[in-house]
């Protein structure tokens, strides 16, 4: 199934580069919405069609057009300069617009208004004209084209004063205001290219995915949400229909990709109106929940077979969780009592059978018994649904907060068929190797298991901080049949990006390993003698995106993406 998709995709790409291949250099002067739209997926979408890009984002969170115009006029070096070349993203602090303009002969330079002001036409001027004039005088490409990024409306349930004050708390009011203001402003400023990312998101919301394209009410959901925006940018800039593009992230299902690509395409065709996608049917093949599922809390990783629960407020969730073979199940997870937020002070390396990527282990949901940041979350809860009420399930949980000098013991209480079935305790302070496990938890008659998280009796932190980083769970028969085996077959490739020596580590003995370039051409192949650690020098490989394909002793296969510098 999906575990075989990537290799097939790579092979199909051999020799299929477009005769109309383009190279585009794009500079965005933006904020977190340009981060959502162009820093993820856009480079890969272009590469899949034989095109190449250099992408840069001049980033200041929440920056308005007025902020950018002021910074430009005073040559203020206050930007985070995020640049993607050959698939490798670098971040440089304290950049000025003038410095960025001189770095490349940019083909396109984009502008955008801050989200709360994006539907207020009067907020655009004189700042847009001033900024465009400044940039135009300093751009080194005489044929540079200017772009305006028309962004998206907030989620309908977003509780935000700007949303209420400016748009009456109504999504369609905000959407229509953004469409009107951004297109009128672009025309007034002499900008002929408008990327209708907001219309694409609104199109997507008309599908059965619904109003789930934002992760926190205003930033895009990290998988299909960001993918939708990137598809819109790709089709608009390259003038190529994105429907059918072979690239989709591991974390985006085939149906989500279908919605995203159609949402983007119709937005480019009809940028000022919503095109309904209610007719699109989810024909993704689902499998019974028979293999282990991994879930991270607060991470946005796309490494390995990890599902990400990104939102920590009530109603945030992830549907159709993937198992360790990336096959889609019916199992869902939702937050029913909120956490305080996301902590990023976990370890980047761990020694547990979960074999977590660094981005998983370093991020956690946390809560607090006493007021912190104006919030009290004495306990928090998540619920797993669509489980088989006739089965029982085993859970392994990891939590950590490094550089802690106190005891931050956390309890994990499971309730299903039996209320308060099992309670586990873990001191998460400076933890990088300990798990706690619940065995044989039975769902209630509705196929649900609830997990409550809170401070344990030995927790002596002044705020009563508690944490959950990651968990892995499976039907009891699956988990118990592999007590002495790794929780799952996974592959770590590091460092990534890599310059010369590449190392791989697996908790399942490997029999074969191969490396393919992005065109699907095999560039390295080696048979292994049940080895769990392997290294090879890749200094000879050109810079770019590659894929490692490994096979273990049980003939399981896994593919990991790496970037060669």
C-alpha positions in Angstrom: 0.0 0.0 0.0 1.4 3.5 0.8 4.7 2.1 2.0 5.3 1.0 -1.7 4.1 4.4 -3.1 7.3 6.3 -2.8 9.5 3.8 -4.6 7.0 3.4 -7.4 6.7 7.2 -7.7 10.5 7.5 -7.9 10.7 4.9 -10.7 7.9 6.6 -12.6 9.9 9.8 -12.5 12.9 8.4 -14.4 13.2 10.3 -17.6 9.9 12.1 -17.2 11.2 15.6 -16.7 9.1 18.2 -18.4 10.4 19.7 -21.6 9.0 23.0 -20.3 11.1 23.0 -17.2 11.6 26.3 -15.5 13.9 27.8 -12.9 12.4 30.4 -10.6 13.9 32.5 -7.9 11.2 33.7 -5.4 11.7 36.1 -2.5 8.8 36.7 -0.1 8.7 39.7 2.2 6.2 38.3 4.7 5.5 36.7 8.0 4.2 33.4 9.3 1.7 33.1 6.5 4.4 33.1 3.9 6.1 30.5 6.1 3.0 28.4 5.9 2.6 28.9 2.1 6.1 28.6 0.6 8.6 27.2 3.0 7.1 23.7 2.9 6.2 21.6 -0.2 6.7 24.3 -2.9 10.2 23.3 -3.8 9.2 19.6 -4.0 6.1 20.3 -6.1 8.4 22.1 -8.6 11.0 19.4 -8.6 8.4 16.7 -9.2 7.6 18.4 -12.6 11.3 18.9 -13.5 11.3 22.5 -12.4 13.7 24.1 -9.9 13.4 26.9 -7.4 15.3 29.1 -5.1 12.9 30.2 -2.4 13.6 32.8 0.3 11.3 34.2 3.0 12.0 37.5 4.8 10.3 36.6 8.0 9.0 38.6 10.9 6.1 37.0 12.8 2.9 39.1 12.4 4.6 41.8 10.3 2.4 44.3 8.5 3.0 46.1 5.3 3.7 49.2 7.4 6.3 47.3 9.4 8.0 46.1 6.1 7.9 49.6 4.6 9.4 51.2 7.7 12.1 48.5 7.9 13.0 49.1 4.3 13.1 52.9 4.6 15.4 52.6 7.6 17.4 49.6 6.3 16.6 47.7 9.6 18.2 44.3 9.8 15.5 42.6 11.8 14.5 39.7 9.6 14.9 36.0 9.8 16.1 35.1 6.3 14.9 31.5 5.4 16.3 30.3 2.2 15.8 27.0 0.4 18.4 25.9 -2.2 18.6 22.4 -3.6 16.0 21.3 -1.0 18.2 22.5 1.9 16.7 25.2 4.2 19.0 27.6 6.0 18.1 30.3 8.4 20.1 33.5 9.0 19.2 36.1 11.6 19.4 39.9 11.4 18.9 40.3 7.7 17.8 43.5 5.9 15.5 43.7 2.8 18.4 45.5 1.0 20.8 42.6 1.7 18.3 40.0 0.5 17.5 41.9 -2.7 21.2 41.9 -3.6 21.7 38.2 -3.0 19.9 36.8 -6.1 18.5 38.0 -9.4 15.0 37.4 -8.1 12.3 36.5 -10.7 9.4 37.1 -8.4 9.2 39.2 -5.2 6.0 38.9 -3.2 4.2 41.1 -0.6 1.3 40.5 1.8 -0.6 42.2 4.5 -0.7 40.9 8.1 -3.7 38.5 8.5 -5.8 40.7 10.8 -5.6 43.6 8.4 -5.8 41.6 5.2 -9.4 42.5 4.6 -9.0 46.2 5.4 -8.2 48.0 2.1 -7.2 51.3 3.8 -4.5 49.5 5.8 -2.5 48.7 2.6 -1.6 52.3 1.7 0.7 54.1 1.4 2.8 51.2 2.7 2.4 48.9 -0.2 3.4 51.6 -2.7 6.4 52.7 -0.6 7.6 49.1 -0.2 7.2 48.2 -3.9 9.0 51.4 -4.9 11.9 50.6 -2.5 12.2 47.0 -3.8 11.9 48.0 -7.4 14.7 50.4 -7.2 17.1 47.8 -5.7 16.0 44.5 -7.4 18.9 43.4 -9.6 16.8 41.6 -12.2 15.4 44.1 -14.7 12.5 41.7 -15.5 11.5 41.0 -11.9 7.8 40.6 -11.4 5.9 41.5 -8.3 3.4 39.2 -6.6 0.7 39.8 -4.0 -0.2 37.0 -1.7 -3.9 37.0 -1.0 -4.2 35.0 2.3 -6.9 33.1 4.0 -9.7 33.8 6.5 -9.6 32.5 10.0 -11.3 29.3 11.2 -15.0 30.0 12.0 -14.5 28.9 15.7 -11.4 31.1 16.2 -11.9 33.2 19.3 -9.9 36.4 18.5 -10.7 40.0 19.1 -9.5 41.2 15.7 -11.7 38.6 14.1 -14.7 39.8 16.0 -14.0 43.5 15.7 -13.0 43.6 12.0 -15.1 40.8 10.5 -17.9 40.2 13.0 -16.4 36.8 13.8 -17.6 35.5 10.5 -15.3 33.5 8.2 -17.1 34.4 4.9 -17.1 38.0 5.8 -13.4 37.9 6.3 -12.8 35.9 3.2 -14.8 38.3 1.0 -13.1 41.3 2.5 -9.6 39.8 1.9 -10.5 39.0 -1.7 -11.8 42.5 -2.3 -9.0 44.3 -0.5 -6.0 42.3 -1.8 -7.1 42.4 -5.5 -8.0 46.1 -5.4 -4.7 46.9 -3.6 -2.7 44.9 -6.1 -4.3 46.7 -9.0 -3.8 50.1 -7.4 -0.1 49.3 -6.8 0.4 48.0 -10.3 0.9 44.3 -9.3 -0.5 42.0 -11.9 0.1 38.7 -10.2 -2.1 37.7 -7.2 -1.7 34.3 -5.6 -5.1 33.3 -4.3 -4.1 31.1 -1.5 -7.0 32.3 0.6 -9.5 31.2 -2.1 -7.8 27.8 -2.3 -8.2 27.3 1.5 -11.8 28.3 1.3 -12.3 25.9 -1.6 -10.8 23.2 0.5 -13.1 24.0 3.4 -16.0 23.2 1.1 -14.9 19.6 0.8 -15.6 16.9 3.4 -12.4 17.9 5.2 -14.4 20.9 6.4 -13.1 23.9 8.4 -10.0 22.0 9.5 -7.4 23.8 7.4 -5.9 25.9 10.4 -4.0 24.4 13.2 -4.7 27.2 15.7 -7.5 29.2 14.2 -5.3 31.2 11.8 -2.0 29.4 10.9 -2.4 26.6 8.4 -2.6 22.9 9.4 0.9 21.6 8.9 0.2 18.8 6.4 -2.7 19.2 3.9 -3.2 22.9 4.9 0.3 24.0 4.0 0.2 21.6 1.0 -2.9 23.4 -0.4 -1.2 26.8 -0.2 2.0 25.5 -1.9 0.0 24.0 -4.7 -1.6 27.4 -5.3 1.7 29.1 -5.5 3.1 26.4 -7.8 0.3 26.6 -10.4 0.2 30.4 -10.4 3.9 30.9 -10.8 4.7 28.1 -13.2 1.4 28.2 -15.1 1.1 24.5 -14.9 -2.0 22.6 -13.7 -1.1 21.2 -10.3 -3.8 18.5 -10.4 -1.9 15.3 -11.0 1.4 16.5 -9.6 3.1 13.4 -8.2 4.6 15.0 -5.1 2.7 14.7 -1.8 4.3 14.6 1.6 4.3 11.3 3.6 1.8 12.9 6.0 -0.8 13.8 3.4 -3.2 11.1 2.3 -4.1 10.6 -1.3 -7.6 12.1 -0.7 -6.2 15.2 1.1 -3.8 15.7 -1.8 -6.7 15.4 -4.3 -8.6 18.1 -2.3 -5.5 20.3 -2.1 -4.7 20.1 -5.7 -8.2 20.8 -6.9 -8.7 23.6 -4.4 -5.5 25.3 -5.7 -6.4 24.7 -9.4 -9.9 26.1 -9.1 -8.6 29.1 -7.0 -6.2 30.0 -9.8 -9.0 29.7 -12.4 -11.5 31.6 -10.2 -9.6 33.6 -7.7 -12.4 35.8 -6.4 -15.0 33.1 -5.7 -15.4 29.8 -3.8 -15.6 26.7 -5.9 -17.3 23.8 -4.1 -15.4 20.6 -3.7 -18.3 18.8 -1.9 -18.4 16.3 -4.8 -14.9 14.9 -4.1 -15.2 11.5 -2.6 -12.6 10.0 -0.2 -11.7 6.8 -1.9 -8.6 6.3 0.2 -8.2 2.6 1.1 -8.3 2.1 4.8 -7.0 -0.9 6.8 -8.1 -2.4 10.1 -6.1 -1.2 13.1 -3.9 -4.2 13.4 -0.5 -2.6 13.4 1.1 -0.1 15.8 0.3 3.6 15.7 2.7 6.3 16.8 1.5 9.7 18.0 3.5 12.8 18.8 2.3 15.8 20.8 3.3 19.3 19.4 5.7 18.0 16.8 5.4 18.7 13.1 7.7 15.9 12.0 7.3 14.2 8.7 10.0 11.7 9.6 9.0 8.0 9.7 5.5 6.7 10.6 4.6 9.4 13.1 1.2 11.0 13.4 1.2 14.6 14.8 -1.3 16.0 17.2 -0.5 19.6 16.7 -3.3 21.5 18.4 -3.6 21.5 22.2 -7.0 23.2 22.7 -10.4 21.5 22.9 -11.5 20.1 19.7 -8.1 19.8 18.1 -7.5 16.4 16.7 -6.1 14.1 14.1 -8.3 11.8 12.1 -7.6 8.5 10.3 -4.3 7.9 12.1 -1.6 6.1 10.1 -0.1 2.8 11.3 3.7 2.2 11.2 3.4 1.1 7.5 1.8 4.5 6.7 -1.5 2.7 6.0 -4.6 4.7 6.9 -6.9 3.5 9.8 -10.3 4.7 11.1 -8.8 5.6 14.5 -9.1 9.3 15.5 -7.7 11.3 18.4 -9.1 14.5 19.8 -8.3 16.9 22.7 -11.3 17.0 25.1 -9.7 19.1 27.9 -7.0 21.5 26.8 -3.4 21.6 27.6 -1.6 24.9 28.3 0.7 24.8 25.3 3.7 23.2 23.6 7.1 23.0 25.3 10.2 22.6 23.1 12.8 21.7 25.8 12.8 17.9 25.5 15.8 15.8 24.4 16.9 15.6 20.8 18.3 12.1 21.3 16.6 9.3 23.2 17.2 5.6 24.0 13.8 4.1 24.1 12.1 1.4 21.9 10.0 4.2 20.4 13.0 5.3 18.4 11.7 8.9 18.2 13.0 11.4 15.7 14.5 14.4 17.4 11.6 16.7 16.5 9.2 14.3 18.2 11.2 13.9 21.5 12.0 17.6 22.0 8.4 18.8 21.8 5.6 18.1 24.4 2.2 19.2 25.4 2.3 20.6 28.9 -0.2 21.7 31.5 -0.1 23.4 34.8 -1.9 23.0 38.1 -1.3 26.6 39.2 -1.8 29.7 37.0 0.8 30.2 34.3 0.5 32.7 31.6 -3.0 33.5 32.8 -4.1 29.9 32.3 -4.8 27.0 34.7 -5.0 23.5 33.2 -5.1 21.3 36.3 -5.6 18.2 34.1 -5.9 17.7 30.3 -7.6 14.9 28.4 -7.4 13.3 24.9 -9.8 10.7 23.5 -9.1 7.9 21.0 -12.2 6.9 19.0 -13.2 4.3 16.4 -11.5 1.5 18.3 -12.8 -2.1 18.3 -14.8 -2.5 21.6 -14.1 -6.2 21.5 -10.3 -5.8 21.6 -7.9 -4.5 24.2 -5.0 -2.1 23.6 -1.5 -1.6 24.9 0.1 1.9 25.3 3.7 3.0 25.7 4.1 6.7 26.8 7.2 9.0 26.8 7.5 12.4 28.5 10.4 14.7 29.1 11.5 18.2 30.0 15.3 18.6 30.1 17.2 21.0 32.4 14.8 20.5 35.2 16.0 20.6 38.8 12.7 19.6 40.4 10.4 16.6 40.2 7.8 16.9 37.5 6.1 13.6 37.9 3.2 13.2 35.6 0.3 10.7 35.8 -1.4 9.1 32.8 -4.9 7.8 33.6 -6.7 5.5 31.1 -10.5 5.1 31.1 -12.5 3.0 28.7 -14.8 0.1 29.5 -13.5 0.4 33.1 -13.3 4.0 34.4 -9.8 4.8 35.7 -8.7 1.4 34.3 -4.9 2.1 34.7 -2.9 5.0 36.2 0.8 5.3 35.3 3.4 7.6 36.8 6.6 9.0 35.3 9.0 11.6 36.5 9.7 13.3 33.2 12.5 15.6 34.5 15.6 15.1 32.2 14.2 11.8 30.9 15.7 10.3 27.8 15.1 6.6 28.2 12.1 5.7 30.4 8.7 4.7 29.2 5.5 3.8 31.1 3.2 1.1 29.7 -0.5 0.3 30.1 -1.5 -3.2 29.1 -4.9 -4.5 28.0 -7.0 -1.3 28.1 -10.5 -2.1 26.9 -12.6 0.6 25.0 -16.1 1.5 26.2 -19.1 0.4 24.2 -18.6 3.3 21.8 -15.1 2.2 21.0 -13.4 5.0 22.9 -10.5 5.2 25.3 -9.8 8.4 27.2 -6.4 9.4 28.5 -6.2 12.0 31.3 -2.8 13.7 32.0 -1.9 15.7 35.2 0.7 16.2 37.9 1.6 13.2 39.9 1.7 13.1 43.8 5.5 13.5 43.9 5.4 16.5 41.5 7.0 19.4 43.5 7.2 22.0 40.6 5.8 25.3 41.8 3.4 25.4 38.9 2.6 21.7 38.9 3.9 21.4 35.3 3.1 18.0 33.6 4.0 16.7 30.1 3.3 14.2 27.4 5.7 13.9 24.5 4.8 10.8 22.5 3.0 7.5 22.7 2.7 4.3 20.7 -0.2 1.9 20.9 -1.5 -1.3 19.3 -4.0 -4.1 19.8 -2.9 -6.3 22.7 -2.2 -9.3 20.5 0.1 -7.3 18.3 2.0 -5.7 21.2 2.3 -8.8 23.3 3.6 -10.9 20.4 6.6 -8.8 20.1 7.6 -8.1 23.7 11.3 -8.7 23.0 11.2 -7.0 19.6 11.4 -3.3 18.7 8.1 -1.5 18.9 8.3 -0.9 15.2 10.7 -1.1 12.3 12.1 2.4 11.9 15.2 3.9 10.2 17.2 6.9 11.4 19.5 8.6 8.9 21.8 11.3 10.2 23.2 13.9 10.0 20.4 15.3 7.8 21.3 17.4 5.8 24.5 15.4 5.2 27.8 16.6 3.7 30.0 13.5 3.5 29.6 10.6 6.0 26.0 9.3 6.3 25.0 7.0 9.2 21.9 4.9 9.6 20.5 3.2 12.6 17.6 0.7 12.9 16.4 -1.3 15.8 15.5 -4.1 13.4 18.4 -5.9 11.6 18.8 -4.8 8.0 19.6 -7.0 5.0 19.7 -4.4 2.3 20.0 -0.7 1.8 19.8 1.5 -1.3 19.9 5.2 -2.1 17.9 6.8 -4.9 18.1 10.3 -6.3 15.0 12.3 -6.8 14.6 11.1 -10.4 14.3 7.6 -9.1 17.8 6.5 -10.2 19.6 4.1 -7.9 23.0 5.6 -6.8 24.0 3.1 -4.2 23.1 -0.5 -3.2 24.6 -2.7 -0.6 23.7 -6.0 1.0 23.9 -6.1 4.8 24.5 -9.0 7.2 21.6 -8.3 9.7 23.2 -5.0 10.7 21.5 -2.4 12.8 24.1 0.3 12.1 25.6 1.3 8.8 27.6 4.2 7.4 28.7 5.2 4.0 30.4 8.2 2.4 28.1 10.2 0.1 30.6 13.0 -0.6 30.5 12.0 -4.3 26.8 12.7 -4.7 25.6 16.1 -6.1 23.6 18.3 -3.8 19.9 17.6 -3.7 17.1 15.4 -2.4 17.7 11.6 -2.0 15.8 8.7 -0.6 17.2 5.8 1.4 15.3 2.5 1.1 16.1 -0.2 3.7 14.8 -3.7 4.1 14.9 -5.7 7.4 15.1 -9.4 8.1 11.3 -9.6 8.0 11.3 -8.1 4.5 9.7 -4.9 5.8 10.7 -1.9 3.8 11.0 1.7 4.8 12.1 4.9 2.9 13.6 8.0 4.4 14.2 11.3 2.7 17.7 13.0 3.1 19.2 16.2 1.9 22.8 16.1 0.5 24.5 19.4 0.9 
